[in-house]
Amino acid sequence: MKYIPNLIPENAKIIPEYFVSGHTTDQTSFAKKFFTTAGAVFLYILALGSIPHPPLAILFFIMATGLLLPVHRWLERKLRFTFTSVIKAAVYSLLLIPSFILIVNNGDDIKAGDKPVVVEASEKQPAEEQAASKMDPAQAQAQHLLMVQDSIRKDSLSKDLVLLNNPEKITNISFDEIDKRYDHAIALATSPEETAQVDRAVEQARMASVSRLMKSKKYQDALNILTVLMIDHPDDASMLYQRALCYDKLGDDEEAVKDLKRAMELGSAEANTLHDKINPEIKKVTGYVTRCCDGSTSYSTGRGTCSHHGGVCGREPEYETSRKYE
């Protein structure tokens, strides 16, 4: 093959420096590189500031990344086109439209009083947690531990109260078990209100236990429980009546009458009815009286009785009333 000199024109020749490693034909000016980099940094800052609004932050991030020169070259290689200034202007114009819309919407939300989710979350925190956030880590941890312990205490107390206030469940629990529940619950109560709740629940549970025993005709067991309860409630009319019923069923009417009299003094109508049944009035004839026809009476029995009162219309007995248990 014969060599022909100057076959390729001088202006079309490939310069040797092109094959040197690291060589680039990019003739981008320093000013252009500077402004594109500065624009990218500015958009990255906007993206960070827009984190509470994720769509806007993502849009700013895409725009910032698109300004970087290495990204230009990568896109040109992948898409096989030249990323000219016209194309850049068109793309960024399209991206600025949704950016402007998002900015306007976020501004309207702020004017309307809407706050970022982060702020709302902090406002919803309990006062204890906000106070704990201002403490040093050791104090905050101790405060959190106390809150957890108190939450566990309240849950346990609530379970005891639910059981004691449930008539269906409490009827299947013995009196001793009720006392154990009471001891457990009262140890958990830390305020007068909680203590009062426990006392009311336990009294109801104990009376439910008494009713169960009486329905089962276990009058002695019910009597024993009532006697213990009345140490703290000696003037409870309902307990007095219930204990009188137990005494009556056990044949001890004298003790039943004692409880019924006290319950009657406290205004118990049912105690009055039971008292009249157990200890009725006994009438004994002590004499007779003459009834005159004008309605007057006379103790005379001879002739002339009621002569000035229209005569005798009859004789009526006089009674003396008493009860077996006075």
Contacts in CASP RR format, 6 or more apart in sequence:
PFRMAT RR
TARGET T0000
AUTHOR 0000-0000-0000
METHOD contacts of the structure
MODEL  1
MKYIPNLIPENAKIIPEYFVSGHTTDQTSFAKKFFTTAGAVFLYILALGS
IPHPPLAILFFIMATGLLLPVHRWLERKLRFTFTSVIKAAVYSLLLIPSF
ILIVNNGDDIKAGDKPVVVEASEKQPAEEQAASKMDPAQAQAQHLLMVQD
SIRKDSLSKDLVLLNNPEKITNISFDEIDKRYDHAIALATSPEETAQVDR
AVEQARMASVSRLMKSKKYQDALNILTVLMIDHPDDASMLYQRALCYDKL
GDDEEAVKDLKRAMELGSAEANTLHDKINPEIKKVTGYVTRCCDGSTSYS
TGRGTCSHHGGVCGREPEYETSRKYE
17 23 0 8 1.000
18 25 0 8 1.000
28 69 0 8 1.000
33 69 0 8 1.000
36 67 0 8 1.000
36 68 0 8 1.000
36 69 0 8 1.000
37 67 0 8 1.000
37 68 0 8 1.000
37 69 0 8 1.000
39 64 0 8 1.000
39 67 0 8 1.000
40 64 0 8 1.000
40 65 0 8 1.000
40 66 0 8 1.000
40 67 0 8 1.000
40 68 0 8 1.000
41 64 0 8 1.000
42 64 0 8 1.000
43 60 0 8 1.000
43 61 0 8 1.000
43 63 0 8 1.000
43 64 0 8 1.000
43 67 0 8 1.000
44 60 0 8 1.000
44 61 0 8 1.000
44 64 0 8 1.000
46 60 0 8 1.000
46 64 0 8 1.000
47 57 0 8 1.000
47 58 0 8 1.000
47 60 0 8 1.000
47 61 0 8 1.000
47 64 0 8 1.000
48 57 0 8 1.000
49 57 0 8 1.000
50 56 0 8 1.000
50 57 0 8 1.000
50 60 0 8 1.000
51 57 0 8 1.000
52 116 0 8 1.000
52 117 0 8 1.000
52 118 0 8 1.000
53 102 0 8 1.000
53 106 0 8 1.000
53 116 0 8 1.000
55 102 0 8 1.000
56 99 0 8 1.000
56 102 0 8 1.000
56 103 0 8 1.000
56 106 0 8 1.000
59 95 0 8 1.000
59 98 0 8 1.000
59 99 0 8 1.000
59 102 0 8 1.000
60 99 0 8 1.000
62 95 0 8 1.000
63 92 0 8 1.000
63 95 0 8 1.000
63 99 0 8 1.000
65 71 0 8 1.000
66 72 0 8 1.000
72 83 0 8 1.000
75 83 0 8 1.000
76 82 0 8 1.000
76 83 0 8 1.000
81 87 0 8 1.000
115 123 0 8 1.000
122 130 0 8 1.000
125 133 0 8 1.000
128 143 0 8 1.000
128 147 0 8 1.000
131 143 0 8 1.000
132 139 0 8 1.000
132 140 0 8 1.000
132 143 0 8 1.000
132 144 0 8 1.000
133 140 0 8 1.000
135 143 0 8 1.000
153 188 0 8 1.000
153 190 0 8 1.000
156 184 0 8 1.000
156 188 0 8 1.000
157 185 0 8 1.000
157 188 0 8 1.000
157 189 0 8 1.000
157 194 0 8 1.000
157 198 0 8 1.000
160 181 0 8 1.000
160 184 0 8 1.000
160 185 0 8 1.000
160 188 0 8 1.000
160 198 0 8 1.000
160 201 0 8 1.000
161 185 0 8 1.000
161 197 0 8 1.000
161 198 0 8 1.000
161 201 0 8 1.000
163 169 0 8 1.000
163 170 0 8 1.000
163 173 0 8 1.000
163 181 0 8 1.000
164 170 0 8 1.000
164 178 0 8 1.000
164 181 0 8 1.000
164 182 0 8 1.000
164 185 0 8 1.000
164 198 0 8 1.000
164 201 0 8 1.000
164 202 0 8 1.000
164 204 0 8 1.000
164 205 0 8 1.000
165 201 0 8 1.000
165 204 0 8 1.000
165 205 0 8 1.000
167 208 0 8 1.000
170 178 0 8 1.000
170 205 0 8 1.000
170 208 0 8 1.000
170 209 0 8 1.000
171 208 0 8 1.000
171 209 0 8 1.000
171 212 0 8 1.000
173 181 0 8 1.000
173 205 0 8 1.000
173 209 0 8 1.000
174 209 0 8 1.000
175 206 0 8 1.000
175 209 0 8 1.000
175 221 0 8 1.000
175 225 0 8 1.000
178 202 0 8 1.000
178 205 0 8 1.000
178 206 0 8 1.000
178 209 0 8 1.000
181 202 0 8 1.000
181 205 0 8 1.000
182 198 0 8 1.000
182 202 0 8 1.000
185 198 0 8 1.000
185 201 0 8 1.000
185 202 0 8 1.000
186 195 0 8 1.000
186 198 0 8 1.000
186 199 0 8 1.000
188 194 0 8 1.000
189 195 0 8 1.000
189 197 0 8 1.000
189 198 0 8 1.000
203 229 0 8 1.000
206 225 0 8 1.000
206 229 0 8 1.000
207 238 0 8 1.000
207 239 0 8 1.000
207 242 0 8 1.000
209 225 0 8 1.000
210 222 0 8 1.000
210 225 0 8 1.000
210 226 0 8 1.000
210 229 0 8 1.000
210 242 0 8 1.000
213 219 0 8 1.000
213 221 0 8 1.000
213 222 0 8 1.000
213 225 0 8 1.000
214 222 0 8 1.000
214 242 0 8 1.000
214 245 0 8 1.000
214 246 0 8 1.000
217 249 0 8 1.000
219 245 0 8 1.000
219 246 0 8 1.000
219 249 0 8 1.000
219 250 0 8 1.000
220 246 0 8 1.000
220 250 0 8 1.000
222 242 0 8 1.000
222 246 0 8 1.000
223 243 0 8 1.000
223 246 0 8 1.000
223 247 0 8 1.000
223 250 0 8 1.000
226 239 0 8 1.000
226 242 0 8 1.000
226 243 0 8 1.000
226 246 0 8 1.000
227 243 0 8 1.000
229 236 0 8 1.000
229 239 0 8 1.000
230 236 0 8 1.000
230 239 0 8 1.000
230 240 0 8 1.000
230 243 0 8 1.000
233 239 0 8 1.000
235 262 0 8 1.000
235 266 0 8 1.000
237 263 0 8 1.000
237 266 0 8 1.000
237 267 0 8 1.000
237 268 0 8 1.000
237 271 0 8 1.000
238 268 0 8 1.000
240 259 0 8 1.000
240 260 0 8 1.000
240 262 0 8 1.000
240 263 0 8 1.000
240 266 0 8 1.000
240 268 0 8 1.000
240 271 0 8 1.000
241 259 0 8 1.000
241 260 0 8 1.000
241 263 0 8 1.000
241 268 0 8 1.000
241 270 0 8 1.000
241 271 0 8 1.000
241 274 0 8 1.000
243 259 0 8 1.000
244 255 0 8 1.000
244 256 0 8 1.000
244 257 0 8 1.000
244 259 0 8 1.000
244 260 0 8 1.000
244 263 0 8 1.000
244 271 0 8 1.000
244 274 0 8 1.000
245 256 0 8 1.000
245 274 0 8 1.000
247 253 0 8 1.000
247 255 0 8 1.000
247 256 0 8 1.000
247 259 0 8 1.000
248 256 0 8 1.000
248 274 0 8 1.000
248 278 0 8 1.000
253 278 0 8 1.000
253 279 0 8 1.000
253 324 0 8 1.000
253 325 0 8 1.000
254 325 0 8 1.000
256 274 0 8 1.000
256 278 0 8 1.000
257 275 0 8 1.000
257 278 0 8 1.000
257 279 0 8 1.000
257 325 0 8 1.000
258 325 0 8 1.000
259 271 0 8 1.000
260 271 0 8 1.000
260 272 0 8 1.000
260 274 0 8 1.000
260 275 0 8 1.000
260 278 0 8 1.000
260 279 0 8 1.000
261 275 0 8 1.000
263 271 0 8 1.000
264 271 0 8 1.000
264 272 0 8 1.000
264 275 0 8 1.000
278 325 0 8 1.000
279 323 0 8 1.000
279 324 0 8 1.000
279 325 0 8 1.000
280 323 0 8 1.000
281 321 0 8 1.000
281 322 0 8 1.000
281 323 0 8 1.000
282 321 0 8 1.000
282 322 0 8 1.000
282 323 0 8 1.000
282 324 0 8 1.000
283 319 0 8 1.000
283 320 0 8 1.000
283 321 0 8 1.000
284 319 0 8 1.000
284 320 0 8 1.000
284 321 0 8 1.000
284 322 0 8 1.000
285 317 0 8 1.000
285 318 0 8 1.000
285 319 0 8 1.000
286 318 0 8 1.000
286 319 0 8 1.000
286 320 0 8 1.000
287 317 0 8 1.000
287 318 0 8 1.000
288 315 0 8 1.000
288 316 0 8 1.000
288 317 0 8 1.000
288 318 0 8 1.000
289 297 0 8 1.000
289 298 0 8 1.000
289 299 0 8 1.000
289 315 0 8 1.000
289 316 0 8 1.000
289 317 0 8 1.000
289 318 0 8 1.000
290 297 0 8 1.000
290 298 0 8 1.000
290 299 0 8 1.000
290 300 0 8 1.000
290 301 0 8 1.000
290 305 0 8 1.000
290 306 0 8 1.000
290 312 0 8 1.000
290 314 0 8 1.000
290 315 0 8 1.000
291 297 0 8 1.000
291 312 0 8 1.000
291 313 0 8 1.000
291 314 0 8 1.000
291 315 0 8 1.000
291 316 0 8 1.000
292 298 0 8 1.000
292 305 0 8 1.000
292 306 0 8 1.000
292 309 0 8 1.000
292 310 0 8 1.000
292 311 0 8 1.000
292 312 0 8 1.000
292 313 0 8 1.000
293 306 0 8 1.000
293 309 0 8 1.000
293 310 0 8 1.000
293 311 0 8 1.000
293 312 0 8 1.000
293 313 0 8 1.000
294 306 0 8 1.000
294 309 0 8 1.000
294 310 0 8 1.000
295 309 0 8 1.000
295 313 0 8 1.000
296 306 0 8 1.000
296 309 0 8 1.000
297 316 0 8 1.000
298 305 0 8 1.000
298 306 0 8 1.000
298 309 0 8 1.000
300 306 0 8 1.000
305 311 0 8 1.000
305 312 0 8 1.000
306 312 0 8 1.000
306 313 0 8 1.000
END
